[in-house]
Amino acid sequence: MSSVAGPELWIVRHGETEWSRDGRHTSTTDLPLTSDGEEAAILLGPRLYDVDFDLVLTSPRQRARRTAELAGHADAEVDEDLAEWAYGDYEGITTDQIRETDPGWTVWSHPTPGGETAAEVSARLDRVVARALEHDRTLVFAHGHSLRVLTARWIQQPAEEGRFFRLDTSTVSVLGFERETPVLLKWNS
């Protein structure tokens, strides 16, 4: 049996919005949850209720804040570093639409005109990792791409490695340690 010790970082992707449902890139556009997204956020509550968190953070976007509230964490501290990857000119459009003019584009491997670079997103989320490492158990509510970068940075990988971590809406994942090594303890559940 392996030893699990050290801080834990629990991550929750916000509930469904119209754009997340439709595959549209959503960063700065502040969309509400759909009714399905609200229902799924409420169902997160019992999964988090009996867990003691000494730090609870949320992205400033209403979809993350509302998910936190419905899941029983209305007092979550807003942390600008948890905002979604800024998509710039690609805000509100799908990957298929982007690829009509930029074949093969992915947020992980190509520039995002008018948006953030992987290095900029990584720098923000490194600050979140540093905060979490100062606490026993941290809970964050945020977004698909930003949380995937956060996961990559937790396990000491470049931001681009987030491409390997599919993350659905209204899911709970847990990052932690096996001895001194940062690991994924639970993913996309």
Solvent accessible surface area in square Angstrom, and as a share of the most:
residue,aa,sasa,rsa
1,M,241,1.08
2,S,55,0.36
3,S,56,0.36
4,V,85,0.49
5,A,55,0.43
6,G,51,0.49
7,P,30,0.19
8,E,32,0.15
9,L,0,0.00
10,W,31,0.11
11,I,1,0.01
12,V,0,0.00
13,R,43,0.16
14,H,7,0.03
15,G,0,0.00
16,E,36,0.16
17,T,0,0.00
18,E,101,0.45
19,W,38,0.13
20,S,29,0.19
21,R,132,0.48
22,D,71,0.37
23,G,45,0.44
24,R,87,0.32
25,H,17,0.08
26,T,17,0.10
27,S,1,0.01
28,T,83,0.48
29,T,42,0.24
30,D,67,0.34
31,L,33,0.16
32,P,83,0.52
33,L,16,0.08
34,T,22,0.13
35,S,85,0.55
36,D,90,0.47
37,G,0,0.00
38,E,53,0.24
39,E,107,0.48
40,A,32,0.25
41,A,0,0.00
42,I,93,0.47
43,L,126,0.63
44,L,3,0.01
45,G,13,0.12
46,P,101,0.63
47,R,102,0.37
48,L,0,0.00
49,Y,175,0.67
50,D,124,0.64
51,V,33,0.19
52,D,118,0.61
53,F,33,0.14
54,D,78,0.41
55,L,20,0.10
56,V,24,0.14
57,L,0,0.00
58,T,3,0.02
59,S,0,0.00
60,P,18,0.11
61,R,47,0.17
62,Q,58,0.26
63,R,2,0.01
64,A,0,0.00
65,R,103,0.37
66,R,81,0.29
67,T,0,0.00
68,A,2,0.01
69,E,83,0.37
70,L,37,0.18
71,A,4,0.03
72,G,61,0.59
73,H,28,0.13
74,A,79,0.62
75,D,124,0.64
76,A,14,0.11
77,E,79,0.36
78,V,71,0.41
79,D,14,0.07
80,E,117,0.53
81,D,21,0.11
82,L,0,0.00
83,A,11,0.08
84,E,13,0.06
85,W,4,0.01
86,A,25,0.19
87,Y,5,0.02
88,G,29,0.28
89,D,100,0.52
90,Y,23,0.09
91,E,43,0.19
92,G,7,0.07
93,I,54,0.28
94,T,32,0.18
95,T,41,0.24
96,D,108,0.56
97,Q,90,0.40
98,I,2,0.01
99,R,96,0.35
100,E,138,0.62
101,T,119,0.69
102,D,38,0.20
103,P,105,0.66
104,G,44,0.43
105,W,2,0.01
106,T,41,0.24
107,V,7,0.04
108,W,25,0.09
109,S,78,0.51
110,H,62,0.28
111,P,108,0.68
112,T,12,0.07
113,P,59,0.37
114,G,76,0.73
115,G,24,0.23
116,E,32,0.15
117,T,76,0.44
118,A,19,0.14
119,A,75,0.59
120,E,90,0.40
121,V,0,0.00
122,S,14,0.09
123,A,48,0.38
124,R,29,0.11
125,L,0,0.00
126,D,52,0.27
127,R,126,0.46
128,V,0,0.00
129,V,17,0.10
130,A,52,0.40
131,R,75,0.27
132,A,0,0.00
133,L,81,0.40
134,E,138,0.62
135,H,53,0.24
136,D,115,0.60
137,R,72,0.26
138,T,0,0.00
139,L,0,0.00
140,V,0,0.00
141,F,0,0.00
142,A,0,0.00
143,H,1,0.00
144,G,7,0.07
145,H,30,0.14
146,S,0,0.00
147,L,0,0.00
148,R,39,0.14
149,V,0,0.00
150,L,0,0.00
151,T,0,0.00
152,A,0,0.00
153,R,64,0.23
154,W,6,0.02
155,I,37,0.19
156,Q,134,0.59
157,Q,74,0.33
158,P,72,0.45
159,A,4,0.03
160,E,63,0.28
161,E,46,0.21
162,G,0,0.00
163,R,108,0.39
164,F,130,0.54
165,F,29,0.12
166,R,169,0.62
167,L,8,0.04
168,D,50,0.26
169,T,41,0.24
170,S,19,0.12
171,T,13,0.08
172,V,3,0.02
173,S,0,0.00
174,V,6,0.04
175,L,0,0.00
176,G,0,0.00
177,F,29,0.12
178,E,61,0.27
179,R,140,0.51
180,E,141,0.63
181,T,69,0.40
182,P,15,0.10
183,V,34,0.19
184,L,60,0.30
185,L,69,0.34
186,K,90,0.38
187,W,60,0.21
188,N,40,0.21
189,S,52,0.33
